[in-house]
Amino acid sequence: MSKPAKADPALDPVVPLLKDIGLGQPKAVEAAKSPKIAAEIRDIIERYGLNAGAERARMDEKKAGLVVALAGQLVKSDAIAEEGRAYVVRKIVGGELKTVDQVAAAVKYVESHPAPIDDADFDAQCGIGFSITPAELYEQIAQYTTSAGIAGWASLGQVISGVKSIPALRWANTLEVKNTVEKVFGDKFGAKEVAKPKGKEPKKAPAKAQPSAEAESASQNSVFEEGFLGSLHKPGENPQIRPELREQHLAATGGKVFTRFPPEPNGYLHIGHSKAIFVSFGYAAHHGGRCYLRYDDTNPEKEEAQYFESILDMVRWLGFEPWKITYSSDYFQRLYELAVELVKRDKAYVCHCSQEEIKAARGEKSGALPKACVHRTRPISESLVEFEKMKNGFYRPKEANLRMKQDLEDGNPQMWDLTAYRVLETPHHRTHDKWKIYPTYDYTHCLVDSFENISHSLCTTEFVASRQSYEWLCDALEVYKPRQSEFGRLNLEGTIMSKRKLLALVQKGYVSGWDDPRLYTLIALRRRGVPPGAIISFVSTLGVSTATSSIELARFEQTVRHYLEGTAPRLLMVLRPLKVTIENLPEDYVLMVEKPLHPKVAALGTTTIPFTRTIYIDADDFRLEDSKDYFRLAPGKTVGLFQAPHPITCTSYKTDPASGQVVELICRLEDGAEVKKPKAYIQWVAEHTASGSPVLIDETRVFHQLFKSDQPSVDFLADVDPNSLEIVKGAMIETGFWSLAKRALTEARCEGKERTEKALKASAPAEAAPGDDTPRATSEQLVGNECIRFQGLRVAYFAVDQDARLACIDEAEGVEPVRKQGDYLVLNRIVTLKEDSGKAA
């Protein structure tokens, strides 16, 4: 039995209706193919009279197409009230909804918002009235391209679709977006290459040389000229409540950029802080300005001397020098006096509510609108008396707080009467028992920025909501008002950065301390051997925007690897030594071989190593069973030795009677003219007591990812990998290590001394308080065993650990460095080699 013929959509009654309101015949027929949509279209046209009178006169083909789109959305939902349907139709007819995306957003809005509809909110959610200048569009796309790590034209389609996820660009014209993306790519990557006709592939070009220091510097500088940082205001352009405040600010700064890095000294800095340090110090330096290191020490309950010292150490280690080191506590008296003034201006009051009552009044648990505190209207004179009692220790902690009288009707919780002062009984690290009351961050930060004439208060985006209260307080006291600008944080996947969680790892013994190289605190990265320049290079290549950068560990490691590729000397190394006796060499045979420390960087120099009858190779470079795809050493097989004069062939081997493991290879040196060039080369070190070869490594520490998952769970302690630390005993490296180590530390000490002297000369003198223990710049901060870095050829990159003892390093100049009694050599693996440079199977 044949199927009934389908109805011709061209004959559907909705087609003439659509043509009547301006839609062309083909599109009208296409819309009629779905009976449900056709019925919905007919209902909309007839119900709202779109084909008659004034409504018909306002219709055109574009609006008719949006009616079809509306019908398609409506058939998917049966929860839209008549008022909502009519509202959306009016917006289409009136020309306010202009795109299919806007119609879809409109339907979604009226579905979840019953009448009466808030016109302003509807317009905002549906992009009505949206506008963006070409310059703003370019800036947004440029920021996205940088933060997403886009590397070239191959990612054009990805960026065109990706930028539409940016809230500010959701309603941007698609064609304008496409054209602007292409312009950004052209400016950033050069002209797009035309695809070449297929044919014989040209020979691969030689590998590019590593970027010069000048090129790296230029790349880093561009961050301060483009995107988020490039669009910041110029000094003095931040508006003031009174004109003379701007004039006084410019007179104090000379019109220069003034920034600050304001860490709270309650823990060790981590990799995320490196971005904040780079932004604050780097932006000021790029513009010839000044940057303070300011310790935000307003919470004595969590502050320790070790944190103060470590913070300065890490800032300097990363390559930056504070213009001046200050503390929020430097201004405690001045902050107190302004708090009194705030009360006198009826902009603050003393509150005796409990913490639970304050939270309840603010609606923090219920989600309700905030309610005024019962003490909010107390007389000014009474608050002054109560505040003085707080200062004199009359109240215990949490019995009284000074709260700012802000705006409870504002939608921003940061304007709901924040606490300015609280009572604490813990002695302060610097002021000791002088104060019983301490200012909060919300009160202190903006005012100290004002005192120090900060032109650009740069912080991360979690403080966006705080900008309003920041500006409110400055204006309430009529003091100079800095401009706060927020950029996205840096997060690394596969690790944690919470100080609370890091402390738990340390205290519960999952790691050896804050500097355990498996962590991503800066002191841990330093101890592991990661060069500070590699961290700065990593941060600068990510760019600076308002988007949070969540980066895979592999990308960070690749940056470190790339940096070390052109800077680290290369030494022969065997991680798990296997003895080799070359049977056709005499017992006393020795050949001194000169080799470069880097094949492409002649400036690193050369070293001389011995080649003798007894050498050691890595156990992984030998196996008993040979195969066609295996090119290293096996019985009867020949391999080359890196930078040795001739290859060797394995003729026999010895095993341990108890374990059966191979413990020694007997090989023949192939020094005849007929020997073919070997297919593989392996590393080696020779036994030669006279030259101190080989150098025995007591411990080689190999670090793996601390957590088993890339997203450590809430129960992060259970996510710790118990096998994340591997210790290898008895590895060997060539004798060139000793001279390399001595030179590396000597040069580091010399550079550290010169830099410190220059920094002390250039920095502004701080006013020392009685018994002041402010951390000072010293050359020792910049130098440690980790300065000794090298690539173990075909193994990994390594640095000397702080646990190592190297007496020979401090021998007098001219004395040949060799291993001394009591020396203990410990290496940390910094990062593995490139995946494509691994050993052949």
Secondary structure, 3 states (H helix, E strand, C coil): CCCCCCCCHHHCCHHHHHHHCCCCHHHHHHHCCCHHHHHHHHHHHHHCCCCCHHHHHHCCHHHHHHHHHHHHHHCCCCCCCHHHHHHHHHHHHCCCCCCHHHHHHHHHHHHHCCCCCCHHHHHHHHCCCCCCCHHHHHHHHHHHHHHCCCCCHHHHHHHHHHHHHCHHHCCCCHHHHHHHHHHHHHHHHCCCCCCCCCCCCCCCCCCCCCCCHHHHHHHHHHHCCCHHHHCCCCCCCCCCCCHHHHHHHHHHHCCCCEEEECCCCCCCCEHHHHHHHHHHHHHHHHCCCEEEEEECCCCCCCCCHHHHHHHHHHHHHCCCCCCEEEEHHHHHHHHHHHHHHHHHCCCEEEECCCHHHHHHHCCCCCCCCCCCCCCCCCCHHHHHHHHHHHHCCCCCCCCCEEEECCCCCCCCHHHCCCEEEEECCCCECCCECCCCEEECHHHHHHHHHHHCCCCEEEEEHHHCCHHHHHHHHHHHHCCCCCEEEEECCEEECCCCCCHHHHHHHHHCCCCCCCCCCCCCEHHHHHHHCCCHHHHHHHHHHHCCCCCCEEECHHHHHHHHHHHHHCCCCEECEECCEEEEEECCCCCCCEEEEEEECCCCCHHHCEEEEEEECEEEEEHHHECCCCCCCCCCECCCCEEEECCCCCCEEEEEEEECCCCCCEEEEEEEECCCCCCCCCCCEECEEECEHHHCECEEECEEEEECCCECCCCCCCCHHHHECCCCEEEECCEEECCHHHHHHHHHHHHHHHHHHHHHHHHHHHCCCCCCCCCCCCCCCCHHHHCCHHHCEEEECCCEEEEECCCCECHHHHCCCCCCCCCCCCCECEEEEEEECCHHHCCCC
